[in-house]
Amino acid sequence: MDTGYAKLTVCFDPPFWICLYERGTAQAWEVCKIVFGAEPADAQVYAYLLENWRKLPFSPPVKGAPITEAKVNPKRRQREIKKALSAPAIGTKAQQAWKLQQTEGKAARRQRTKEERQAEAERKYALRQEKRKEKHRGH
């Protein structure tokens, strides 16, 4: 049986409050970013998730084992936290997955606008050719 997990993280990313919602299995995991304006209450977040669960735009599945938390000595954990805070942050896996989703969306948007631009150029060219032929019909 394949077990999964879900994790919700609410954080302040000035000027907005965002929720990073992660879900995953042993093979892959996905992430979704939900933007709230003001600081949401727990009840608001829960109600939003219940209402919009099926409509959430999750990222494409990222292969890899999900993060599992093992029992760690509190002193060791404190040292690890201190070390992590002193080092420059490059983002969590959820933030990296969200950035991947953004770049894929950006590439798709660029491709779509390029095709639209080409179709418009072809339409204008055909119109010009038609006008040229109309001018020469009488001669």
Summary of the structure (lengths in Angstrom):
residues: 139
radius of gyration: 24.8
end to end distance: 80.0
largest distance: 94.5
contacts: 289
relative contact order: 0.11
helix: 50%
strand: 21%
